[in-house]
Amino acid sequence: MNDTHVPHFTQVILETGPDGRARWSEQSIALGEGKPASRLSPLMPSGGLQLRESPVGFRSQFHCTETPQWVFILKGAMEISLQDGSSRVFRPGEHFYSADRLPEGASFDATVHGHWSRQLGNEPLVTLFVRG
């Protein structure tokens, strides 16, 4: 591209830290391909996609991500809570990359590992999962 300014997309990532606990981070993805009116990232591999609808009142237990995947919120609101008590809410049009896998060789401990999620509000939660 001739343009010296390349826009970026901020990827929100749910990952496992060195201590085995889930944490949030961010990564910048350059949108350096395409045309000035339509900037694109490099093509990324994917392993399929799934749609999910979670009813009003849905809440999971603590768990780790088995297969890293992008999670896009299409309808409703989703709260993700970590072991440290912090949480983030994602609404339609928002995303995160879920990659908080169980550390190699570890046995799952619901007081240390993973995250839980829940549907918020009065409408079902609809999400799109794209495996990385």
N, C-alpha and C positions, 0 to 999 in steps of 0.2 A: 504494500500500500504506500501511496505517496504521502499520506497524512502522517505527521509526526506524532499526533495524539491518538493512541489506541485505547478505546474504551475497555472497561473490564466488568465482569460479572462477579459478584461476591457469592461464593459457595459457602453456606453455613454447614458445618460438619459436627456431628455427634460422634465422638471417637473415644477410644480407651486410652487413658494416660498411662505413664510408666508405673503408676501405683496400682493399676488394674481397675481404676474407677472411671466411669464415664465423665466426659467433659465436653465443652463446646470449643470450637475453634473456627477460624475463617480462612479461606484461601481465595486468592484472586485468579480468575480465569480470563486471559486476554481474549478480546473479541477482535482479533487482527485479520480475520479472513472475510471474504464477501466484498461488498461495495460500501462506499461511505453512507448510503441511505439504508443499508441493511447489513450490519456488522454481525459476524458469526464467530463462534469458537471453533477450534479444530473439532472434527468429528470424533466422538467418544464411543468406545464400544459399549454395548449393552447386552444383557442376557435375557431380555423379555420384560414384559410389563404386566401388572395386575391392577385392577380397580378393586377398592374395598369400600363397603358402606358399614359404618359402625352406628348402632342405634343410640338414641338418647339414653344416657346413663352408662354407656360403655366405659369400663376402666380395666386396664390390664394389671397383672402383677409385675414385679420387677423381672426383667428378662434382658438378655443380650441379643444383639442382631446376629442372626445366623449367616445371612448373605448380605454384604454391603449393598445399599440401594438408595436411590434418590426417593424422597417422599414429597409429593406435591399436594397441597391442600386445594381441593376443588370446590368443596361446599362445607359449611359449618366451621368449627374451630377445634383445634387439637392442642392439648397441653402435654408437654413432655417434662417429667420431673426426674431429677438425679438423686443419687444417694446423699449428697450434701444438703438436700432440702431445696435447692434452687429449681426453678422451673421456667419454661418459656412457652408462650402461646403462639401458635401459627394459625393464620387465617387464609381464606381463599386467595390464591396467587402467590402465597409464600411457600417456601421449601426448606428442607434440610437434607443432608446426605447422612444416612444412618449407617455408621460403621463401628459401633461400640461392641466389638467382638470379645468373647471370653478369651483372656490371655492363654497362650499355648501352655498346655500342661496343667492348667488350673481347673478345679472343680467349682461349679457355680455356687456362689454364696450370696443369697438374697440381701445380705446386709452390707455387701461390698460392691458387687458387680451390677452393671446394667442400669436400666431406666424403666419407668412405667409411663404409659400414655393413657389419656382419657379424652372423651368427647366432651365439649363444653357447650352450653346453651340449649336452645329448644328445638334445634333441627339436627337430623342425623349428620354424621361426619362422613364425607366422601373424599377418599384419598387415591392418588395414583402412585404406584410403586414402580420404579424403573430400576431393575437390577444392574449393578455396575460391572 
